């Protein structure tokens, strides 16, 4: 993954372990950490997306949460303009 302005980048890879369409995605990253993304229909097509993940040790938890939130925010913008 890389920032649009090119200030930083990092490798991100893993293996999907479970996929339940319109419900959740679970994957294991190459370093063994687990991540699950839940999709819940709140009402009339409004989808709540919640992500849980095992944090890594290189960056603070706050920085990791901010990064993942930024990814979700960009995903939201993309879907709303699809």
PEZI-V91183 format. One record per pair of residues at least 24 apart in sequence whose ideal C-beta (glycine too) atoms are under 6 Angstrom apart, sorted by the first residue. I is the first residue (numbers start at 1). GAP is how many residues later the second one is. D is the distance in whole Angstrom. If there is no record, write none. Layout:
i={I | I}
gap={GAP | GAP}
d={D | D}
This chain:
none
